[in-house]
Amino acid sequence: MYYFFTFFLLFILFFLIFFHFRKRKIIRKICCMTIQEKCCLLNELTEPLGYCYDVSQDIFTSTTDAWQKKFGYGAIYDKFAPLFNMVMDCQPVYFDYEGKTWLIEFWKGQYGINTGCELGVYHADGIIPPSRRKSTIFSAADKHEYLDISVELLRNGKEIAVKKGRHWWQTIFSMGVFSHPEELFMKIHLCFPETGMRNAFVEGLVAAGYDPDSIFLSICSTDVSFSFGCSHERWSLLKRIYCCFVQHLNRFYCWLYRFVTRPFTCTYDRLLYLYYYLPFAFRCMLRLRRYKRRSKKCCKKKKCRRA
């Protein structure tokens, strides 16, 4: 019995020493990498997920060729979002234009261990009556239908990030930051191809519950600027209770992520530390699967990683 206990203690001590030196080696390896190498490797790992890393703002954002584009969007996705640890305010805006029903929706809230926001542009193949809109899956806008979108996300009055560009799905995700949806505020600017589409969208905003006076003051030519602070969606009591439970989990996961990666402060360092030290946790957190190696377009060298 004593021999077994001694062996068990030696076994535990060996693993503690092993992981301690392994951890120090990984930290040195990451510290020796340049920022370009870190970002290049991180983008290679997240590209299959439809995201890229913006080092200037320390956020993740969506790519125009993200795989999510193939699946479109519908109200049913919002309904089941809390089951995937996503607690957010959402505002769909439906409007008819040139023989199609369009959906421009914006979201803000907590996405697992990410505080973030989104704005997506979708449409149906024809006119969808209001009674069927929430049961319809809308297709993502094609390349020639992309809009010039500007999204600014603020948390308790402080700016997190700004993303601008021609897109169908503009996003901002700040990893390791916990927020309640009511703490977040979006400033949105949309540029439409012509005034007819702009007017149809404004009518959709009014139908969704926005104050017409505040919208009209923000119209210039084919552009519309407005803000998204509080959602007009009504949550049932059961959904509020479940979302409260999910938010407690999300807060814990954010704390755990920061605790495990505490040797570092920047997102690219934290994630690469997980990638080398706890690869299973890295895959679970980002829902990564095994993908074929791809050439790294962002690097001039053939390899960004150092041995």
C-alpha positions in Angstrom: 0.0 0.0 0.0 2.8 2.4 0.9 4.7 1.6 -2.3 1.6 2.3 -4.4 1.0 5.6 -2.6 4.6 6.6 -3.1 4.5 5.6 -6.8 1.3 7.6 -7.2 2.9 10.7 -5.7 6.0 10.4 -7.9 3.8 9.9 -10.9 1.9 13.2 -10.1 5.1 15.0 -9.4 6.6 13.9 -12.7 3.6 15.2 -14.7 3.6 18.5 -12.8 7.3 19.0 -13.7 6.8 17.8 -17.2 3.9 20.2 -17.9 5.7 23.1 -16.1 8.7 22.9 -18.4 6.5 22.2 -21.5 4.5 25.3 -20.6 7.7 27.4 -20.3 8.9 26.1 -23.7 5.6 27.0 -25.4 5.7 30.5 -23.9 9.2 31.0 -25.2 8.2 29.7 -28.6 5.3 32.1 -28.9 7.4 35.0 -27.6 10.0 34.3 -30.3 7.4 34.5 -33.1 6.8 37.8 -34.9 3.3 39.4 -34.9 3.1 38.6 -38.7 3.8 34.9 -38.0 1.3 34.7 -35.2 -1.5 36.4 -37.2 -0.7 34.3 -40.3 -0.9 31.0 -38.3 -4.1 32.1 -36.5 -5.8 33.1 -39.8 -4.9 29.7 -41.2 -6.5 28.0 -38.2 -9.7 30.1 -38.3 -10.2 30.4 -42.1 -12.1 27.2 -42.3 -14.6 28.7 -39.7 -15.3 31.7 -41.9 -13.4 34.2 -39.8 -10.2 36.2 -39.9 -8.2 38.0 -37.2 -7.9 41.8 -37.2 -4.8 42.5 -35.3 -5.2 46.3 -35.3 -8.4 46.0 -33.2 -7.7 42.6 -31.6 -11.0 41.1 -32.9 -12.3 38.4 -35.2 -14.5 39.3 -38.2 -16.2 37.3 -40.9 -14.8 36.7 -44.4 -16.9 37.3 -47.6 -16.5 33.6 -48.6 -17.5 32.2 -45.2 -19.1 28.7 -45.3 -22.1 30.2 -43.4 -23.1 31.9 -46.6 -24.4 28.6 -48.0 -27.0 28.2 -45.3 -28.7 31.6 -45.4 -30.7 32.8 -42.4 -34.1 32.6 -40.9 -36.0 33.3 -37.7 -35.6 29.7 -36.5 -31.8 30.3 -36.1 -32.5 33.1 -33.6 -35.0 30.9 -31.8 -32.4 28.2 -31.1 -29.4 30.4 -30.6 -29.4 30.1 -26.7 -28.9 26.4 -27.1 -25.4 27.2 -28.6 -24.5 29.6 -25.8 -25.5 32.7 -27.8 -27.6 35.2 -25.9 -28.2 38.3 -28.0 -30.6 41.0 -29.0 -31.7 40.7 -32.7 -33.7 42.9 -35.0 -34.9 41.6 -38.3 -36.0 44.1 -40.9 -38.1 42.8 -43.8 -38.9 44.8 -46.9 -39.9 44.1 -50.5 -37.8 45.4 -53.4 -37.6 44.5 -57.1 -39.7 41.4 -56.8 -37.9 40.0 -53.8 -38.4 40.1 -50.0 -35.2 41.2 -48.3 -34.0 40.6 -44.8 -31.4 42.8 -43.2 -30.9 41.7 -39.6 -28.5 42.9 -36.9 -27.5 41.3 -33.6 -25.5 42.2 -30.5 -24.7 40.1 -27.5 -22.7 37.3 -26.0 -21.5 34.5 -28.3 -20.0 31.9 -25.9 -16.8 33.6 -24.8 -17.1 36.4 -27.3 -18.8 39.7 -27.0 -19.9 40.7 -30.5 -22.3 42.0 -33.1 -23.4 41.2 -36.6 -25.2 42.6 -39.6 -26.4 40.3 -42.4 -28.0 40.9 -45.8 -30.3 38.3 -47.2 -33.2 37.9 -49.7 -35.8 35.4 -50.9 -36.3 34.4 -54.5 -39.7 36.2 -54.6 -42.1 38.1 -52.5 -42.9 36.5 -49.2 -46.1 37.4 -47.4 -45.6 38.7 -43.8 -47.3 35.6 -42.4 -44.6 33.3 -43.9 -41.5 35.5 -43.3 -40.5 34.0 -40.0 -40.7 30.4 -41.4 -38.6 31.2 -44.5 -34.9 30.6 -44.9 -33.5 33.6 -46.8 -30.4 33.3 -49.0 -27.3 35.4 -48.4 -26.8 38.3 -50.8 -24.8 37.5 -54.0 -21.5 39.4 -54.6 -23.1 42.0 -56.9 -25.7 42.6 -54.1 -23.3 43.3 -51.3 -23.8 46.6 -49.5 -21.3 49.1 -48.1 -21.7 48.5 -44.4 -20.2 50.3 -41.4 -20.7 48.8 -37.9 -19.4 50.3 -34.7 -19.8 48.3 -31.5 -19.7 50.0 -28.1 -19.8 48.5 -24.6 -21.0 50.7 -21.8 -20.2 53.7 -23.9 -16.6 52.6 -24.8 -15.8 51.6 -28.4 -14.8 48.0 -28.9 -14.2 48.1 -32.7 -15.4 49.5 -36.1 -15.7 47.5 -39.3 -16.3 49.0 -42.7 -16.5 47.5 -46.1 -18.6 46.0 -48.9 -20.0 42.8 -47.4 -23.0 40.6 -46.9 -22.2 39.8 -43.3 -20.3 42.3 -41.3 -19.2 41.1 -37.8 -17.2 42.0 -34.8 -16.2 39.5 -32.1 -14.0 40.3 -29.1 -12.8 37.1 -27.5 -12.7 36.7 -23.7 -14.9 39.7 -23.0 -18.2 39.1 -21.2 -21.2 41.4 -21.8 -25.0 41.4 -21.3 -26.8 42.4 -24.5 -28.2 45.6 -22.9 -24.6 46.8 -22.2 -23.9 46.9 -26.0 -24.7 49.6 -28.5 -24.4 49.4 -32.3 -23.9 52.3 -34.7 -24.9 51.3 -38.2 -24.4 53.0 -41.6 -25.7 51.4 -44.8 -25.2 52.6 -48.3 -27.8 51.3 -50.8 -27.4 51.1 -54.6 -30.3 53.5 -55.2 -33.0 55.4 -53.3 -35.8 52.9 -54.1 -34.1 50.2 -52.0 -33.2 52.8 -49.3 -36.8 53.9 -49.0 -38.0 50.3 -48.8 -35.5 49.5 -46.1 -36.6 52.6 -44.1 -40.2 51.5 -44.4 -39.1 48.1 -43.0 -37.4 49.8 -40.1 -40.5 51.7 -39.2 -42.6 48.5 -39.4 -40.1 46.9 -37.1 -40.8 49.6 -34.4 -38.2 52.3 -35.1 -39.1 56.0 -34.6 -39.5 57.5 -38.1 -38.2 60.9 -37.0 -34.9 59.5 -35.7 -34.4 57.6 -39.0 -35.3 60.4 -41.4 -32.8 62.7 -39.7 -30.1 60.1 -40.5 -30.9 59.8 -44.3 -28.5 61.3 -46.9 -28.8 60.4 -50.5 -28.8 56.6 -50.6 -27.3 56.2 -47.1 -29.1 55.4 -43.9 -27.5 55.8 -40.4 -29.2 54.5 -37.2 -28.4 52.9 -33.9 -29.4 49.6 -32.2 -29.6 49.9 -28.5 -32.6 48.0 -27.3 -34.4 45.2 -29.1 -38.1 45.3 -29.9 -38.3 41.5 -29.4 -40.3 40.2 -26.5 -38.8 37.3 -24.6 -41.0 34.7 -22.8 -40.4 34.1 -19.1 -38.9 30.6 -19.9 -36.5 32.1 -22.4 -35.4 34.8 -20.0 -34.7 32.1 -17.3 -32.7 29.9 -19.7 -30.7 32.8 -21.1 -29.8 33.9 -17.5 -28.5 30.3 -16.9 -26.5 30.4 -20.2 -25.0 33.8 -19.4 -23.7 32.4 -16.1 -22.0 29.7 -18.1 -20.6 32.2 -20.5 -19.2 34.3 -17.7 -17.5 31.3 -16.2 -16.1 30.2 -19.6 -14.7 33.8 -20.2 -13.0 33.7 -16.8 -11.6 30.2 -17.4 -10.2 31.3 -20.8 -8.5 34.3 -19.3 -7.2 32.2 -16.4 -5.7 29.4 -18.5 -4.1 31.9 -20.9 -3.0 34.4 -18.2 0.7 34.4 -19.3 -0.6 36.6 -22.2 -2.9 39.5 -22.8 -3.4 39.7 -26.6 -5.9 37.4 -28.3 -3.4 36.0 -30.9 -1.0 35.0 -28.0 -3.7 33.5 -25.9 -5.1 31.4 -28.7 -1.8 30.2 -30.0 -0.9 29.3 -26.4 -4.0 27.1 -26.2 -3.2 25.7 -29.7 0.2 24.4 -28.5 -0.5 23.7 -24.8 -4.1 22.4 -24.9 -5.0 21.6 -28.5 -8.2 19.8 -27.5 -9.4 22.9 -25.7 -8.5 25.0 -28.7 -10.5 22.8 -31.0 -13.5 22.6 -28.7 -13.5 26.4 -28.2 -13.5 27.2 -31.9 -15.3 24.0 -32.9 -12.4 23.1 -35.2 -12.2 19.9 -37.1 -9.4 18.3 -39.1 -8.9 20.2 -42.3 -6.4 19.8 -45.1 -3.4 22.1 -44.9 -3.8 25.1 -47.0 -1.2 27.4 -48.4 -0.7 30.6 -46.4 -1.6 33.4 -48.7 -0.8 36.1 -46.2 2.9 35.1 -45.8 5.7 35.8 -48.1 7.6 32.8 -46.7 6.5 29.2 -47.2 6.2 28.7 -43.4 5.3 31.1 -40.7 6.0 28.8 -37.8 9.4 28.3 -36.3 10.6 24.9 -35.2 
